[in-house]
Amino acid sequence: MLWSGWGDPARASELPEPVRRLLRDMLGVHAPEVPAASLGEVRLPPVTLSPPVLAELRDIVGAGHVRSDDDARIRHTRGKSTPDLMRMRAGDGSDAPDAVVLPGSHAEVLELLRACAAHRVAVVPFGGGTSVVGGLVAARQGFAGAVALDLARLNRLISVDTESMVAEMEPGLRAPQAEQLLAGHGLTLGHFPQSFEYATLGGFAAARSSGQASAGYGRFDDMVVGLTVATPRGTLDLGRAPKSAAGPDLRQVILGSEGAFGVITSLRLRVRRAPAERIYEGWRFASFAAGSAALRRLAQDGPVPTVLRLSDETETMVGLTRPEELGGLAADAGCLVIAGYEGPSSEVPLQRERAAEVLSGLGGVSLGPGPGESWAHGRYAAPYLRDSLLAAGATVETLETAGFWSNLPRLYDAVRLSLHASLGSPLVMCHVSHVYGTGASLYFTVVTAQTEDPLAQWEAAKRSVNEAIVTAGGTISHHHGVGRDHREAYAAEIGDLGVEILRGVKDRLDPEGILNPGVLIA
């Protein structure tokens, strides 16, 4: 993973001059005066952990699995939000951990947590490093130091129960590794978020991730049937059955807790048969409202495609660079729906035909497989474009929310109005990427010209849009998580008593407050 951007550095590319010219003319974007810092120019704070503490950590996991060199520290500094990347590109490594520790077992994680609690060392669980909500920055005040607990060595497929369709897997497995291991058994998780190439299973669970095929496979938290969790107080082993009436489900307390309550060391996950056939296609609707109505109809009455997403007018216009995919229609005419079907060859054609009847009956125009195949081919490429835009002098960031169908138009308008009020005349695009019988998500992408202080520019816009989401009745996050960026808005969403409940849980599991301090709750 590129230390100051996304993914494989070999896949990064500069924007073509016509695109740069369009950004200048439309948004007033100009190249930054100061070039991005190189790896050797990143400013790091001194290591504050004492030699005896470092020696104790090495005793637990082995000397080769505790690193405090500059390269390791830099690559475990922050996540991949736009503010994170802006700070790294400016050479600001002030949030770097003192050391990176790589345990190899549940027992080692337990021992590390006990040692860190005893010495007041903050611990940030680290998977793929793909957080976009400030979820990997510890509040260090009052602590002797901070370590990144990298779970990369916990990367095994432990067992597969094909009778129950459950696989036990370790949290450090990256999603492509997990899919490859399951493919050997003819199985899949079906979880393909945009971070798929780099994110880990533990991160998916800790942030309640939702993949691009969630309409068919469900969210990641739907897939978790069991968890083993290491805490400073001991082990939690949760999940004896798919569902239970034995009190509140403690699995749900850990899911979405972002490492603030414990460190997930294994997951029991529901798996599916690997699909024999995958077909993705495009549909055009005259407006975002018409497309939303069609998605609602499918979500409520079926059939529900495996992939179902709707781009608004702006995203449709900007996102489709091949006019022929619009079937001869003008590029700014209407909204694009991507529908995907995965499953047995005997079922996919029938499901596709039934969905087509619904979509065409509600005003949709079939565009054939071209747009669907184009989307599938480029589904993981957007973060690379963000890096190119940042380098060109544009601030580009994403944010997301969700709400009930009846409130979705109000929520959509509130977010757009807030962004325009904060940023002047930004480019704001939106799509619906996850649907339910009762509602859907809204995923926004914002592009604007950088000011002299782009960090302050975005932070002000983010505060404003968070308030707008809460006021409009949406949730502060559908699948990115809370981290630090959404902490205050999350507190407003759940109320004072809700915050007290979570603090009570943390105080019991983590009395010294060493686990990801400052994330999720203050």
C-alpha positions in Angstrom: 0.0 0.0 0.0 1.3 3.4 -1.0 2.3 5.3 2.2 0.9 8.6 1.0 -1.9 7.4 -1.2 -4.0 4.4 -2.2 -2.9 1.0 -3.3 -0.2 0.0 -5.8 2.0 2.9 -6.7 2.4 1.4 -10.2 -1.3 2.0 -10.9 -1.2 5.7 -10.1 -1.2 8.1 -13.1 -1.4 11.8 -13.7 -4.5 13.4 -15.0 -4.6 14.0 -18.8 -4.3 17.7 -19.7 -7.9 17.9 -21.1 -9.1 16.8 -17.6 -6.8 19.3 -15.9 -8.1 22.0 -18.2 -11.7 21.1 -17.4 -11.0 21.2 -13.6 -9.5 24.7 -14.1 -12.4 26.0 -16.1 -15.2 24.4 -14.1 -13.9 24.5 -10.5 -10.9 26.9 -10.6 -8.4 24.1 -9.7 -4.7 24.9 -9.9 -1.7 22.8 -9.2 -0.3 23.1 -5.7 2.7 25.4 -5.3 4.5 23.0 -2.9 5.1 19.4 -4.2 4.2 16.4 -2.1 6.8 15.2 0.4 8.9 12.2 -0.3 9.1 9.2 2.1 12.4 10.5 3.4 11.0 14.0 4.1 8.3 12.8 6.5 8.8 14.3 10.0 8.4 11.8 12.8 8.2 12.4 16.5 10.8 10.6 18.6 9.9 7.1 20.0 8.6 7.6 23.5 8.3 4.0 24.6 11.1 3.1 27.1 13.6 0.4 26.3 12.3 -1.9 29.0 8.7 -1.7 27.5 10.0 -2.4 24.0 12.0 -5.3 25.4 8.9 -6.7 27.0 6.9 -6.5 23.8 9.7 -8.3 22.0 9.7 -11.0 24.6 6.0 -11.6 23.9 6.0 -11.8 20.0 9.7 -12.2 19.2 12.3 -9.5 18.4 11.6 -9.7 14.6 8.0 -8.8 15.1 8.4 -5.5 16.9 9.5 -2.7 14.5 10.3 0.9 15.3 12.1 1.9 12.1 10.9 4.9 10.2 9.4 3.0 7.3 7.2 0.8 9.5 6.1 3.8 11.6 5.2 5.9 8.5 3.2 3.0 6.9 1.1 2.6 10.0 0.4 6.3 10.4 -3.3 7.2 10.0 -5.7 5.7 7.3 -6.7 6.7 3.8 -9.1 9.6 4.2 -8.4 12.8 2.3 -7.3 14.6 5.4 -5.0 11.7 6.3 -3.4 11.8 2.8 -3.1 15.6 2.9 -1.1 15.4 6.1 1.1 12.6 4.8 1.7 14.5 1.5 2.7 17.5 3.6 5.3 15.3 5.4 3.4 15.4 8.7 4.0 12.1 10.5 3.1 13.4 14.0 0.5 10.7 14.6 3.0 7.8 13.9 3.0 5.0 16.4 6.2 4.4 18.5 6.3 0.8 17.3 4.5 -1.7 15.1 3.9 -5.0 16.8 2.8 -8.2 14.9 1.4 -10.9 17.1 1.1 -14.4 15.8 -1.7 -15.9 18.0 -4.7 -15.1 20.2 -2.5 -15.8 23.2 0.1 -13.3 22.1 -2.6 -10.6 21.6 -3.9 -11.2 25.1 -0.4 -10.9 26.6 0.3 -7.8 24.6 -2.9 -6.1 25.8 -2.1 -7.0 29.4 1.4 -5.6 29.1 0.2 -2.4 27.4 -2.4 -1.9 30.0 0.1 -2.3 32.8 2.4 0.3 31.2 -0.3 2.7 29.9 0.5 2.2 26.2 -2.2 3.0 23.7 -3.0 0.2 21.2 -4.4 0.8 17.7 -5.5 -2.5 16.0 -4.3 -2.3 12.4 -5.6 -4.4 9.4 -5.3 -3.1 5.9 -5.0 0.6 7.0 -8.0 1.6 4.8 -10.0 3.6 7.4 -11.4 6.8 5.9 -12.9 8.2 9.2 -9.8 8.8 11.3 -10.1 5.3 12.8 -6.3 4.7 13.2 -5.2 7.7 15.2 -4.9 7.2 18.9 -5.4 10.1 21.4 -2.0 9.9 23.1 -2.4 12.3 26.0 -1.9 10.5 29.3 -0.3 7.4 27.7 3.4 6.4 27.8 3.3 5.8 24.0 1.3 4.1 21.3 1.7 1.0 19.2 0.1 -0.2 16.0 -1.1 -3.8 16.6 -0.7 -5.2 13.0 -2.7 -8.4 12.6 -1.1 -9.5 9.3 0.4 -12.7 10.8 -3.1 -13.9 11.8 -3.9 -14.9 8.3 -5.2 -18.5 8.3 -8.3 -20.2 7.1 -8.8 -22.3 10.2 -11.7 -24.5 9.2 -14.6 -25.0 6.7 -17.9 -26.5 7.8 -19.7 -27.2 4.5 -22.7 -28.7 6.2 -23.4 -25.5 8.1 -21.8 -23.3 5.4 -19.5 -21.6 8.0 -15.8 -20.9 7.7 -13.5 -19.9 10.5 -10.9 -17.4 9.5 -8.4 -15.1 11.1 -8.7 -11.3 11.0 -5.5 -10.5 9.2 -6.5 -12.2 6.0 -6.9 -9.6 3.2 -10.1 -10.0 1.3 -8.5 -11.4 -1.9 -6.6 -14.0 0.1 -9.8 -15.0 1.8 -11.6 -15.4 -1.5 -8.7 -17.4 -2.9 -8.7 -19.8 0.1 -12.5 -20.2 0.0 -12.5 -20.8 -3.8 -10.5 -23.9 -3.1 -13.7 -25.2 -1.5 -16.0 -23.8 -4.1 -17.2 -21.0 -1.7 -17.2 -17.3 -1.5 -18.0 -14.6 1.1 -19.5 -12.4 -1.6 -18.1 -9.3 0.1 -16.5 -6.9 -2.4 -16.3 -3.3 -1.1 -14.2 -0.7 -2.9 -11.4 -1.4 -0.4 -11.5 -5.1 -1.3 -7.9 -5.3 -2.6 -6.3 -4.2 0.6 -8.8 -4.4 3.5 -8.9 -7.3 6.0 -11.6 -9.5 7.4 -11.1 -8.1 10.9 -11.4 -4.6 9.6 -14.7 -5.5 7.8 -16.1 -6.7 11.1 -14.7 -3.8 13.2 -16.3 -1.2 10.9 -19.5 -3.0 9.9 -18.4 -3.0 6.2 -20.9 -3.3 3.4 -19.8 -4.7 0.0 -20.9 -3.7 -3.5 -22.9 -6.9 -3.8 -24.7 -6.4 -0.5 -28.2 -6.6 -2.1 -27.5 -10.3 -2.8 -25.0 -11.4 -0.1 -25.8 -9.0 2.7 -23.5 -6.8 4.8 -20.4 -8.2 6.5 -22.0 -8.0 9.9 -24.8 -10.2 8.5 -22.1 -12.8 7.7 -20.6 -12.9 11.2 -22.0 -15.8 13.2 -19.2 -16.0 15.7 -16.2 -14.1 17.1 -13.2 -14.6 19.4 -12.1 -11.3 20.9 -9.0 -10.5 23.1 -9.5 -7.7 25.6 -7.3 -6.5 28.5 -9.6 -8.3 30.8 -9.5 -11.7 29.0 -11.2 -13.5 26.1 -14.7 -13.2 24.7 -15.9 -16.2 22.7 -19.2 -15.3 21.1 -21.7 -17.1 18.8 -23.0 -20.7 19.6 -25.8 -20.6 17.0 -26.9 -18.6 14.0 -29.5 -16.7 16.2 -30.3 -16.8 19.8 -32.8 -15.5 22.3 -30.3 -15.8 25.2 -30.3 -12.1 26.1 -28.7 -9.3 24.1 -26.4 -10.5 21.3 -22.9 -9.5 22.4 -21.6 -10.1 18.9 -23.3 -6.9 17.9 -21.4 -5.0 20.7 -18.1 -6.0 19.1 -19.2 -5.5 15.4 -18.6 -1.8 14.6 -16.6 -1.1 17.7 -13.5 -0.3 15.7 -11.0 -1.9 18.2 -12.2 0.2 21.1 -13.6 -2.7 23.0 -11.2 -5.5 22.0 -9.2 -7.1 19.2 -10.9 -9.7 17.0 -8.6 -12.7 16.7 -10.9 -15.1 14.7 -14.3 -14.9 12.9 -16.8 -17.6 12.1 -18.4 -16.4 8.8 -21.4 -17.5 6.8 -20.2 -18.5 3.3 -22.1 -19.2 0.0 -21.5 -21.4 -3.0 -19.3 -19.6 -5.5 -21.6 -18.4 -8.4 -21.3 -20.2 -11.7 -22.5 -17.1 -13.6 -22.1 -13.3 -13.2 -23.9 -10.8 -15.4 -23.8 -7.0 -15.0 -25.9 -4.6 -17.1 -27.0 -1.0 -17.3 -30.4 0.7 -17.2 -31.2 4.4 -17.8 -33.9 6.3 -15.9 -35.1 9.8 -16.6 -34.4 11.1 -13.1 -32.9 10.2 -9.7 -36.4 10.0 -8.2 -37.6 7.6 -10.9 -34.5 5.4 -10.5 -35.0 5.4 -6.7 -38.6 4.3 -7.1 -37.4 1.4 -9.2 -34.8 0.3 -6.7 -37.4 0.6 -3.9 -39.8 -1.6 -5.9 -37.2 -4.3 -6.4 -35.9 -4.1 -2.8 -39.5 -4.5 -1.4 -41.2 -6.8 -3.9 -38.3 -8.5 -5.6 -36.5 -9.9 -7.4 -33.5 -8.3 -5.8 -30.4 -8.4 -8.0 -27.1 -9.3 -6.4 -25.7 -5.8 -7.2 -28.1 -2.8 -7.4 -26.9 0.8 -7.6 -28.1 4.1 -9.0 -26.1 7.1 -9.9 -27.7 10.6 -9.8 -27.6 12.9 -12.9 -24.3 14.4 -12.0 -22.5 11.2 -11.3 -24.0 9.7 -14.5 -22.7 12.6 -16.6 -19.2 12.7 -15.1 -18.7 8.9 -14.6 -19.5 7.7 -18.1 -16.7 8.4 -20.4 -17.9 6.2 -23.2 -21.0 7.8 -24.8 -21.9 4.7 -26.7 -22.8 3.0 -23.4 -25.8 5.3 -23.1 -27.4 3.8 -26.2 -27.1 7.0 -28.2 -28.6 9.2 -25.5 -27.0 12.4 -24.4 -24.5 11.9 -21.6 -26.3 14.3 -19.3 -29.7 12.7 -19.9 -30.9 10.7 -16.9 -29.4 8.4 -14.3 -27.6 5.1 -14.6 -28.6 1.9 -12.8 -26.2 -1.0 -12.5 -27.9 -4.3 -11.9 -25.8 -7.5 -11.4 -26.9 -11.1 -11.1 -24.8 -13.9 -9.6 -25.7 -17.5 -9.0 -26.3 -20.8 -10.6 -26.6 -20.7 -14.4 -30.1 -22.2 -14.2 -31.3 -19.2 -12.0 -29.5 -16.1 -13.2 -31.3 -15.7 -16.6 -34.7 -16.1 -14.9 -33.9 -13.6 -12.2 -32.5 -11.1 -14.8 -35.7 -11.5 -16.9 -38.0 -10.9 -13.9 -36.0 -7.8 -12.8 -36.0 -6.5 -16.4 -39.8 -6.6 -16.4 -39.9 -4.5 -13.2 -37.3 -2.0 -14.4 -38.8 -1.5 -17.9 -42.3 -1.3 -16.4 -41.2 1.6 -14.3 -39.7 3.6 -17.2 -36.2 2.1 -17.3 -34.4 1.7 -20.7 -32.0 -1.2 -21.0 -28.5 -0.2 -22.0 -27.2 -3.8 -22.3 -24.2 -5.3 -20.6 -21.7 -2.5 -21.6 -22.1 -0.2 -18.6 -22.3 -3.1 -16.2 -19.1 -4.7 -17.6 -17.4 -1.2 -17.5 -18.4 -0.8 -13.8 -17.2 -4.3 -12.9 -13.9 -3.7 -14.6 -13.2 -0.4 -12.8 -15.0 -1.0 -9.5 -11.8 -0.6 -7.4 -10.2 2.2 -9.4 -11.8 5.3 -7.8 -9.3 5.8 -5.0 -6.5 6.0 -7.5 -8.4 8.8 -9.3 -8.6 10.6 -5.9 -4.8 10.6 -5.6 -4.5 12.1 -9.1 -7.0 14.8 -8.3 -5.2 15.7 -5.0 -1.9 16.0 -6.9 -3.6 18.3 -9.4 -4.8 20.7 -6.7 -8.4 19.4 -6.1 -9.8 18.4 -2.8 -11.9 15.2 -3.4 -13.5 13.2 -0.6 -16.4 10.8 -0.1 -19.0 10.6 2.6 -22.1 8.4 3.1 -25.3 8.0 5.0 -28.5 6.0 4.9 -32.1 6.6 5.7 -35.6 5.3 5.2 -37.1 5.5 1.7 -39.6 8.2 2.8 -36.8 10.4 4.1 -34.2 9.8 1.4 -35.1 12.9 -0.8 -34.8 15.2 2.3 -31.5 13.6 3.2 -30.1 13.9 -0.3 -31.0 17.5 -0.5 -29.7 18.3 3.0 -26.2 16.9 2.2 -26.0 18.6 -1.2 -27.1 22.0 0.2 -24.7 21.8 3.1 -21.7 21.0 0.8 -22.6 23.9 -1.5 -23.0 26.3 1.4 -19.6 25.3 2.8 -17.5 25.0 -0.4 -19.0 27.5 -2.8 -19.6 25.7 -6.1 -18.2 22.2 -5.7 -18.9 19.2 -7.9 -21.2 16.9 -5.8 -22.1 13.4 -7.1 -24.2 10.8 -5.4 -25.2 7.2 -5.8 -27.4 4.7 -4.0 -25.1 1.7 -3.4 -27.0 -0.5 -0.9 -30.7 -1.1 -0.7 -33.1 -2.6 1.8 -36.9 -3.1 2.0 -37.1 -0.1 4.3 -34.5 2.3 2.9 -31.1 2.8 1.3 -27.7 4.3 1.5 -26.5 7.5 -0.2 -22.8 7.8 -1.1 -21.5 11.2 -2.1 -18.3 12.2 -3.8 -17.2 15.9 -3.6 -14.6 17.7 -5.7 -13.6 21.3 -5.2 -10.6 23.5 -5.7 -8.1 23.6 -2.8 -7.7 26.8 -0.8 -4.5 27.9 0.9 -5.5 25.6 3.8 -7.3 22.6 2.3 -7.4 20.8 5.6 -9.3 23.5 7.3 -11.5 23.9 4.2 -12.6 20.3 4.3 -12.8 20.0 8.1 -15.3 22.9 8.1 -17.3 21.3 5.3 -17.3 18.0 7.1 -18.6 19.5 10.4 -21.4 21.2 8.5 -22.4 18.1 6.6 -22.3 15.9 9.7 -24.8 18.3 11.4 -26.9 18.3 8.3 -27.1 14.5 8.3 -28.1 14.3 11.9 -30.7 17.1 11.5 -32.2 15.5 8.4 -32.7 12.2 10.3 -30.0 10.1 8.6 -27.3 7.9 10.2 -23.9 9.4 10.4 -22.4 6.3 8.7 -23.7 3.4 6.7 -20.5 1.5 6.2 -17.4 3.7 6.8 -17.7 3.6 10.5 -17.3 6.3 13.2 -13.6 6.7 13.9 -12.7 10.2 15.1 -14.3 12.1 12.3 -17.9 11.1 13.2 -17.6 10.8 16.9 -19.5 13.9 17.9 -22.2 13.3 15.3 -22.5 9.6 16.5 -23.0 10.9 20.1 -25.8 13.1 18.9 -27.3 10.2 17.0 -27.4 7.8 20.0 -28.0 10.4 22.7 -26.3 10.9 26.1 -27.6 7.7 27.6 -26.4 5.7 24.6 -22.9 7.2 25.0 -23.0 6.3 28.7 -23.8 2.7 27.8 -20.9 2.4 25.5 -18.5 4.0 28.0 -19.7 1.5 30.5 -18.8 -1.4 28.1 -15.4 0.1 27.4 -14.7 0.7 31.1 -15.5 -2.9 31.9 -13.5 -4.5 29.0 -10.7 -1.9 28.9 -10.3 -0.3 32.3 -7.1 1.6 31.4 -8.6 2.9 28.2 -5.7 1.7 26.0 -7.7 0.4 23.1 -7.8 2.9 20.2 -8.4 5.8 22.6 -10.4 8.7 21.1 -12.1 6.5 18.5 -15.8 5.8 18.6 -16.5 7.5 21.9 -14.7 10.3 23.8 
